[in-house]
Amino acid sequence: MGTYINEAITELRHVRWPTRQQAIRLSVITIGFTTAVAIAFGGIDYVLNQIVKVLLSLTY
C-alpha cells in the first residue's frame, strides 16, 4: 500500500496543473454551457408538455 501511495504522489508531481486564469476560464465556460443546455432542455420540455396537454384535451 505504501508503494502505491508513493507512486501516486510521484505521478501527481508530473501533472501539469492549469493556471488560476485557465481554471477560472474553463469553469465559466462549463457553467455557461451547462446553463444553456438546461434552458434548451427546459424549453423543449415545456413545448412537449403543452403538446401533450392539447392532445389529452382533445380526447376527453
C-alpha positions, -999 to +999 in steps of 0.1 A: +000+000+000+029+024+008+044+018-026+011+026-043+008+059-024+044+069-032+039+061-069+006+080-069+024+111-054+052+108-079+027+107-108+008+138-094+041+157-095+042+151-133+007+165-138+006+199-155-019+218-134-039+247-150-031+282-140-056+301-120-068+320-150-072+289-171-092+272-143-115+302-140-120+305-177-128+268-181-151+269-151-170+298-166-173+280-200-186+249-182-212+268-162-223+287-193-226+256-214-245+238-186-269+267-182-275+270-219-283+232-222-305+233-192-325+262-207-328+244-240-340+212-224-364+232-202-378+249-233-382+216-252-399+201-221-423+230-219-432+227-255-437+190-254-458+194-222-481+218-239-485+195-269-494+166-246-519+188-228-536+198-261-537+162-272-552+150-240-578+177-240-589+166-275-596+130-263-617+139-232 
